[in-house]
Amino acid sequence: MKDLAGLMKQAQEMQSRMREAQERLETLEVTGESGAGLIRVTLTAKGEMRALAIDPSLIDPAEPEVLEDLIKAAHADARRKAETAQQKVLSEATQGIGLPPGFDMPFGIKPGG
């Protein structure tokens, strides 16, 4: 029965750490760029867009496709950075917790990093 109590304590600790990690992901921001920094997209680590900055020199009504492509590229860059930040934060949240062998974390997170 002692093992069950220890397992329950670990589960509560993990739940607390994951709650803190989720809160951190809501405030952690990353910025993706394209066009040598002329387009910048800022997302939270959860993927919510917080800002979009477009250098005025890129606004050409005759070529909207260029601007559209640069925005998509900046968003993709920010999304990759957000996913990396999310992996790091969630991995840190599970660090030091002894999980049973074969336990799979969501999002492909490896316990303890």
C-alpha positions as a Markdown table, in Angstrom:
| # | Residue | x | y | z |
|---|---|---|---|---|
| 1 | Met | 0.0 | 0.0 | 0.0 |
| 2 | Lys | 3.0 | 2.2 | 0.6 |
| 3 | Asp | 3.7 | 2.2 | -3.2 |
| 4 | Leu | 0.2 | 3.3 | -4.0 |
| 5 | Ala | 0.6 | 6.3 | -1.6 |
| 6 | Gly | 3.9 | 7.2 | -3.3 |
| 7 | Leu | 2.3 | 6.9 | -6.7 |
| 8 | Met | -0.6 | 9.1 | -5.7 |
| 9 | Lys | 1.8 | 11.7 | -4.3 |
| 10 | Gln | 3.8 | 11.6 | -7.6 |
| 11 | Ala | 0.6 | 12.0 | -9.6 |
| 12 | Gln | -0.4 | 15.1 | -7.5 |
| 13 | Glu | 3.0 | 16.6 | -8.0 |
| 14 | Met | 2.9 | 16.0 | -11.7 |
| 15 | Gln | -0.6 | 17.5 | -11.9 |
| 16 | Ser | 0.6 | 20.6 | -10.1 |
| 17 | Arg | 3.7 | 20.9 | -12.3 |
| 18 | Met | 1.6 | 20.5 | -15.5 |
| 19 | Arg | -0.8 | 23.1 | -14.3 |
| 20 | Glu | 2.1 | 25.5 | -13.8 |
| 21 | Ala | 3.5 | 24.6 | -17.1 |
| 22 | Gln | 0.2 | 25.3 | -18.9 |
| 23 | Glu | 0.0 | 28.7 | -17.2 |
| 24 | Arg | 3.6 | 29.4 | -18.3 |
| 25 | Leu | 2.8 | 28.4 | -21.9 |
| 26 | Glu | 0.0 | 31.0 | -22.0 |
| 27 | Thr | 2.4 | 33.8 | -21.2 |
| 28 | Leu | 5.6 | 32.7 | -23.0 |
| 29 | Glu | 5.9 | 34.4 | -26.4 |
| 30 | Val | 8.0 | 33.6 | -29.4 |
| 31 | Thr | 8.5 | 35.6 | -32.6 |
| 32 | Gly | 8.9 | 34.2 | -36.1 |
| 33 | Glu | 10.3 | 36.3 | -38.9 |
| 34 | Ser | 10.5 | 36.3 | -42.7 |
| 35 | Gly | 11.8 | 38.7 | -45.3 |
| 36 | Ala | 14.9 | 39.4 | -43.3 |
| 37 | Gly | 12.8 | 40.5 | -40.4 |
| 38 | Leu | 10.4 | 42.7 | -42.4 |
| 39 | Ile | 7.5 | 40.5 | -41.3 |
| 40 | Arg | 7.2 | 39.4 | -37.6 |
| 41 | Val | 4.6 | 37.2 | -36.1 |
| 42 | Thr | 4.4 | 36.8 | -32.3 |
| 43 | Leu | 2.6 | 33.7 | -30.8 |
| 44 | Thr | 2.2 | 32.3 | -27.3 |
| 45 | Ala | 3.8 | 28.9 | -26.8 |
| 46 | Lys | 0.3 | 27.6 | -27.1 |
| 47 | Gly | 0.0 | 29.0 | -30.6 |
| 48 | Glu | -2.2 | 32.1 | -30.0 |
| 49 | Met | -1.2 | 35.0 | -32.2 |
| 50 | Arg | -0.4 | 38.1 | -30.1 |
| 51 | Ala | 1.1 | 40.4 | -32.7 |
| 52 | Leu | 1.8 | 40.8 | -36.4 |
| 53 | Ala | 4.2 | 43.5 | -37.6 |
| 54 | Ile | 4.6 | 44.3 | -41.3 |
| 55 | Asp | 7.2 | 46.7 | -42.6 |
| 56 | Pro | 5.4 | 49.4 | -44.7 |
| 57 | Ser | 7.9 | 48.9 | -47.5 |
| 58 | Leu | 6.3 | 45.5 | -48.2 |
| 59 | Ile | 2.8 | 46.8 | -48.8 |
| 60 | Asp | 2.4 | 46.9 | -52.6 |
| 61 | Pro | -1.2 | 46.6 | -53.8 |
| 62 | Ala | 0.1 | 45.2 | -57.1 |
| 63 | Glu | 1.8 | 42.2 | -55.5 |
| 64 | Pro | -0.3 | 41.0 | -52.6 |
| 65 | Glu | 1.0 | 37.4 | -53.0 |
| 66 | Val | 4.4 | 38.4 | -51.9 |
| 67 | Leu | 3.1 | 39.8 | -48.6 |
| 68 | Glu | 0.8 | 36.8 | -48.1 |
| 69 | Asp | 3.7 | 34.4 | -48.6 |
| 70 | Leu | 5.9 | 36.3 | -46.2 |
| 71 | Ile | 3.2 | 36.3 | -43.5 |
| 72 | Lys | 2.7 | 32.6 | -43.9 |
| 73 | Ala | 6.4 | 32.0 | -43.7 |
| 74 | Ala | 6.7 | 34.1 | -40.5 |
| 75 | His | 3.8 | 32.4 | -39.0 |
| 76 | Ala | 5.3 | 29.0 | -39.7 |
| 77 | Asp | 8.6 | 30.1 | -38.2 |
| 78 | Ala | 6.8 | 31.3 | -35.0 |
| 79 | Arg | 4.8 | 28.1 | -34.9 |
| 80 | Arg | 8.0 | 26.0 | -34.9 |
| 81 | Lys | 9.5 | 28.1 | -32.2 |
| 82 | Ala | 6.2 | 27.8 | -30.1 |
| 83 | Glu | 6.3 | 24.0 | -30.5 |
| 84 | Thr | 9.9 | 23.9 | -29.3 |
| 85 | Ala | 9.1 | 26.2 | -26.4 |
| 86 | Gln | 6.1 | 24.0 | -25.5 |
| 87 | Gln | 8.2 | 20.8 | -25.6 |
| 88 | Lys | 10.8 | 22.4 | -23.3 |
| 89 | Val | 8.4 | 23.7 | -20.8 |
| 90 | Leu | 6.4 | 20.5 | -20.5 |
| 91 | Ser | 9.6 | 18.4 | -20.4 |
| 92 | Glu | 10.9 | 20.6 | -17.5 |
| 93 | Ala | 7.5 | 20.0 | -15.7 |
| 94 | Thr | 8.1 | 16.3 | -15.7 |
| 95 | Gln | 11.8 | 16.4 | -14.8 |
| 96 | Gly | 12.6 | 14.4 | -11.7 |
| 97 | Ile | 9.3 | 12.6 | -11.5 |
| 98 | Gly | 9.8 | 8.8 | -11.6 |
| 99 | Leu | 7.2 | 7.6 | -14.0 |
| 100 | Pro | 6.5 | 3.9 | -14.5 |
| 101 | Pro | 8.3 | 2.3 | -17.4 |
| 102 | Gly | 6.5 | 2.6 | -20.7 |
| 103 | Phe | 4.4 | 5.6 | -19.5 |
| 104 | Asp | 3.8 | 7.8 | -22.5 |
| 105 | Met | 3.4 | 11.5 | -22.0 |
| 106 | Pro | 1.2 | 13.5 | -24.4 |
| 107 | Phe | 2.8 | 15.4 | -27.3 |
| 108 | Gly | 5.7 | 13.0 | -27.4 |
| 109 | Ile | 7.3 | 14.5 | -24.2 |
| 110 | Lys | 10.0 | 12.4 | -22.7 |
| 111 | Pro | 9.8 | 12.4 | -18.9 |
| 112 | Gly | 12.6 | 14.4 | -17.4 |
| 113 | Gly | 13.8 | 15.8 | -20.7 |
